[in-house]
């Protein structure tokens, strides 16, 4: 909203200084600062409201030290993250940008699913919350929306590195002789490889001429899978104070670098990566989202005075997935979101091995003392603040390695 107001001041009224709102970096800085202020200052009021409403967490008997003390701690704190993100985004971003629209829809969609889940757990006294099948339906629904928009919307285009030279091809009249061609594409980036664009449509090349028209049959299911996997991974990671919020902030910040350089024709040309027109605007959303996560840590760091609940964790996972897909870096998710991946795998391996050994030996055996992985270390006697800090360090290393893929290939 403020972007359009200051754009009017600049272009129509010619008020000096108002043109600064044209810069993504300036609006991102404002979005970050406002988001941190909202999540810290008004977050306190949200926590007080949740406590008064007796919206407290029910803690299962897990045999973990310090776990019983958390009973009654307010949950649904993901509302702080959602509102502290959306308010700066509405104020400082270009609301007509299709990527911003998708991210707002993702935030509200996944936030609603998580809110319903938390509501059932707290007010209906059902510890299972929303049935898993309905969660999956919600995730698949969002995947269909995101995949369809990214595939069919005319505003979603890319220009691969192969045509980067066109930008600087200058004629004798000192003008660009050939304008860059932006095309609809289902291409993505394969990390660590030169000439690293892979088009999902190529999977259907065996069908013959015109196979590109059916690329959505591959692209949309891939989007659905990624959104479902990452949102569930974030959900599983939210088990101890500050873990999900901290690791997510690190991953999202790395994605902010990708969106900024991919949406800037100069940086994308220099780095020889895909240029994605208008994607740089997502940097404003990312700045607000990171600010909200950092502000939330004010209350969620050990000992937590509020938990994000599924309202926050599902939202975080959905947003990260959509950001990665939109900037064509979804194949980096296993590296960038390595914490989510390991947490997910620990549960899959634990359950699978337990069922296998029970069937074969008559009794179930376990790989880990407890799953997800962070509970394994709690069982080993590590304090949860030490576990969280070490997971953050690993997340930082993975984020740096992900960023290095811009040149390391």
Residue pairs with C-beta under 8 A, 6 or more apart in sequence:
1 90
1 91
1 95
2 21
2 91
2 92
3 21
3 27
3 91
3 92
3 93
3 94
3 95
4 95
6 18
6 19
6 20
6 21
7 18
7 21
7 22
9 15
9 18
10 18
10 19
10 21
10 22
20 26
21 27
24 260
24 263
24 280
24 281
24 283
24 284
25 283
27 92
27 93
27 284
28 92
28 256
28 283
28 284
28 286
28 287
29 287
30 88
30 91
30 92
31 88
31 89
31 91
31 92
31 93
31 284
31 285
31 287
31 288
31 291
32 88
32 287
32 288
32 290
32 291
33 291
34 87
34 88
34 91
34 92
34 288
34 291
35 84
35 85
35 87
35 88
35 287
35 288
35 289
35 290
35 291
35 292
35 295
36 84
36 291
36 292
36 294
36 295
37 295
38 83
38 84
38 87
38 88
38 292
38 295
39 80
39 81
39 84
39 291
39 292
39 294
39 295
39 296
39 298
40 295
40 298
42 80
42 83
42 84
43 77
43 80
43 84
43 295
43 296
43 298
43 299
43 306
44 299
46 77
46 79
46 80
46 306
47 74
47 77
47 80
47 299
47 305
47 306
50 74
50 75
50 76
50 77
50 306
51 74
55 74
55 75
55 76
55 122
56 71
56 72
56 73
56 74
56 75
56 122
57 70
57 71
57 72
57 73
57 74
57 75
57 307
57 309
58 71
58 121
58 122
58 127
59 67
59 68
59 70
59 71
60 127
62 370
62 375
63 379
64 370
64 375
64 378
64 379
65 378
65 381
66 384
69 303
70 304
73 304
73 305
73 306
73 307
74 305
74 306
74 307
75 118
75 122
75 306
75 307
75 308
75 309
75 311
76 115
76 118
76 122
76 307
76 308
76 309
76 311
77 296
77 299
77 300
77 306
77 307
77 308
77 309
77 311
77 312
78 111
78 114
78 115
78 118
78 308
78 309
78 310
78 311
78 312
78 313
78 314
78 315
78 316
79 111
79 115
79 311
79 312
80 292
80 295
80 296
80 299
80 306
80 312
81 245
81 289
81 292
81 293
81 296
81 308
81 312
81 315
81 316
82 107
82 108
82 111
82 292
82 311
82 312
82 315
84 288
84 291
84 292
84 295
84 296
85 107
85 285
85 288
85 289
85 291
85 292
86 104
86 107
86 108
86 288
88 284
88 287
88 288
88 291
89 100
89 103
89 104
89 284
89 285
89 288
92 284
92 288
93 100
93 281
93 284
93 285
94 100
94 281
95 101
97 278
97 281
98 149
98 153
98 155
98 156
98 278
99 156
99 278
99 279
99 281
99 282
99 285
99 326
100 281
100 282
100 284
100 285
102 146
102 149
102 150
102 322
102 326
103 282
103 285
103 319
103 322
103 323
105 142
105 145
106 142
106 146
106 315
106 318
106 319
106 322
107 315
107 318
107 319
109 138
109 141
109 142
109 145
109 318
110 138
110 139
110 142
110 231
110 314
110 315
110 317
110 318
110 319
111 311
111 314
111 315
113 130
113 135
113 138
113 139
113 310
113 314
114 309
114 310
114 311
114 312
114 313
114 314
114 315
115 310
115 311
116 130
117 129
117 130
117 135
117 309
117 310
117 311
117 314
118 129
118 309
118 310
118 311
120 126
120 128
120 129
120 130
121 127
121 128
121 129
129 310
130 310
135 314
136 228
139 224
139 227
139 228
139 231
139 232
139 318
140 224
140 228
142 227
142 318
143 220
143 223
143 224
143 225
143 226
143 227
143 228
144 220
144 224
146 223
146 227
146 322
146 325
147 216
147 219
147 220
147 221
147 222
147 223
147 224
148 216
148 220
149 156
150 156
150 219
150 223
150 325
150 326
151 184
151 186
151 215
151 216
151 219
151 220
152 216
154 184
155 278
156 184
157 182
157 183
157 184
157 185
157 276
157 277
158 182
158 183
158 185
158 187
158 274
158 275
158 276
158 277
158 328
159 180
159 181
159 182
159 183
159 274
159 275
159 276
159 277
160 185
160 187
160 197
160 274
160 275
161 195
161 197
161 272
161 273
161 274
162 197
163 180
163 181
164 268
164 269
164 272
164 275
166 176
166 178
166 179
166 180
166 181
167 176
167 180
167 265
167 269
168 269
169 176
169 177
169 178
170 176
170 177
171 177
180 265
180 275
182 277
185 199
186 199
186 200
186 201
186 215
186 216
186 218
186 219
187 197
187 198
187 199
187 200
187 274
187 328
188 197
188 198
188 199
188 200
188 328
188 329
188 330
188 331
189 196
189 197
189 198
189 273
189 274
189 328
189 329
189 331
189 332
190 196
190 197
190 198
190 331
191 329
191 331
191 332
191 335
191 402
191 405
191 409
192 405
192 408
192 409
193 409
194 409
196 409
197 274
198 331
199 215
200 215
200 218
200 219
200 222
201 211
201 212
201 214
201 215
201 218
201 219
203 218
204 211
204 214
204 215
204 217
204 218
205 211
207 214
222 330
223 325
226 321
226 324
226 325
226 330
226 333
227 317
227 318
227 321
227 322
227 325
229 321
229 344
230 317
230 318
230 320
230 321
230 324
230 333
230 337
230 340
231 313
231 314
231 316
231 317
231 318
231 321
232 317
232 344
233 317
233 337
233 340
233 341
233 343
233 344
234 244
234 248
234 313
234 314
234 316
234 317
234 320
234 340
235 310
235 313
235 314
235 317
236 340
236 343
236 344
236 347
236 372
237 243
237 244
237 247
237 313
237 339
237 340
237 343
237 372
237 374
238 244
238 307
238 308
238 309
238 312
238 313
239 372
239 374
239 375
240 302
240 374
240 378
240 384
240 387
240 388
241 300
241 301
241 302
241 303
241 304
241 384
241 385
241 388
242 297
242 300
242 301
242 302
242 304
242 385
242 388
243 374
243 387
243 388
243 391
244 308
244 312
244 313
244 316
245 293
245 296
245 297
245 300
245 308
245 312
245 316
246 293
246 297
246 388
246 391
246 392
246 395
247 339
247 340
247 391
247 392
247 395
248 293
248 316
248 320
249 290
249 293
249 294
249 297
250 392
250 395
250 396
250 399
251 320
251 336
251 337
251 395
251 398
251 399
252 286
252 289
252 290
252 293
252 319
252 320
252 323
253 286
253 290
253 399
254 336
254 399
254 400
254 402
254 403
255 286
255 320
255 323
255 324
255 327
255 329
255 336
256 282
256 283
256 286
256 287
256 290
257 403
258 327
258 329
258 403
258 406
259 279
259 280
259 282
259 283
259 286
259 323
259 326
259 327
260 267
260 280
260 283
261 267
261 268
261 271
261 273
261 406
262 268
262 273
262 274
262 275
262 276
262 279
262 280
262 327
262 328
263 275
263 276
263 277
263 278
263 279
263 280
263 281
263 282
263 283
264 280
265 275
268 274
268 275
268 276
269 275
271 406
271 407
273 406
274 328
276 326
276 327
276 328
279 326
279 327
282 323
282 326
282 327
286 323
289 319
293 316
296 308
296 312
299 305
299 306
300 306
300 307
300 308
302 384
302 385
302 388
308 316
317 340
320 333
320 337
321 330
321 333
324 330
324 332
324 333
324 336
329 336
332 402
332 405
333 341
334 341
335 398
335 401
335 402
335 405
336 398
336 399
336 402
337 398
338 394
338 395
338 398
339 391
339 394
339 395
339 398
342 373
343 372
343 373
343 374
344 372
346 367
346 368
346 371
346 372
346 373
346 376
347 371
347 372
349 367
349 368
349 371
350 366
350 367
350 368
350 371
351 371
353 365
353 366
353 367
354 364
354 365
354 366
355 364
357 363
357 364
357 365
358 364
358 365
368 375
368 376
369 375
369 376
369 379
369 380
370 376
370 378
370 379
374 384
374 387
374 388
374 391
377 387
378 384
378 387
